Amino acid sequence: MKEKIVKPFSGYLMLLLVALLIAASIYLLSHEMNLEFVITLFLTILLLPGFFFIYPNGSKVLALFGAYKGTVKADGLFWANPFYIKKSISLRARNFDSERVKVNDKLGNPILISVILVWRVRDTFKAAFEVDAYESFVRVQTDAAVRKLASLYSYDNFDDDQAELTLRSAVQEVNDDLETELSERLAIAGIEVMEARVGYLAYAPEIANAMLKRQQAEAIVAARFKIVEGAVSMVELALDQLSERDVINLDEDKKAAMVSNLMVILCSDKEATPVVNSGTLHQ
């Protein structure tokens, strides 16, 4: 079974017919034509349940005694078989912001993650008959897709140096994989995934402080490495310039002392306090 688009009778023409039957009923009642009055009244009551209207980007799924008869997607006032069961399904785009769930990443670290999903119904037959409740189906499958996605990636590459793609760095790739996974899961319900992306990502509270300290330590080490690398280059340049310009001749002991002093000054995280030597270099 596939979705079948149908165009029912115009509701305005049937509304005119019902108005004529009501007028006829009043006329027959006034002339004491009881049998004819009962017949017209019965027809009027029978026709009334057949009216329905649809807003823009809305639809009605029609079923007769359990058999699917079609879907009306045009907006306006219509009339169909009064015995049809008419189920409303919105075709508008909807936002779903999932709750923050605690999951384990690829390395087993507990993290908090949530997803923002934009979706809409594409196939009304599948939404109405392939799943029990398509809105609940979207929520449950989104939660399952998030848990699967988190298990495929590391939160970052602090623990996994070989990981090129992580949840924190490869945002576009992760969102693309999430959208693909959700599209496959929700296709059975006739749902079209318009956009899916990670809305919130953080370490779980029980390890957040430890991971923050670790990140800070990594940043400090990286900064110190740059400082030492620059300081060595500056000391080397200073010694080469002094030697080339013959400003002063230093033996190995004096060079070692000079290098030590310069490295302390350049690598210190506080301002160095100068000490003036009023004697000779050998004192």
Secondary structure, 3 states (H helix, E strand, C coil): CCCCECCCEEHHHHHHHHHHHHHHHHHHHHCCCHHHHHHHHHHHHHHHHHEEEECCCCCEEEEECCEEEEEECCCEEEECCCCCEEEECCCCCEEEECCCEEEECCCCCEEEEEEEEEEEECCHHHHHHCCCCHHHHHHHHHHHHHHHHHHHCECCCCCCCCCCCECCCCHHHHHHHHHHHHHHHHHHHCEEEEEEEEEEEEECHHHHHHHHHHHHHHHHHHHHHHHHHHHHHHHHHHHHHHHHCCCCCCCHHHHHHHHHHHHHHHHCCCCCCCCCCCCCCCC
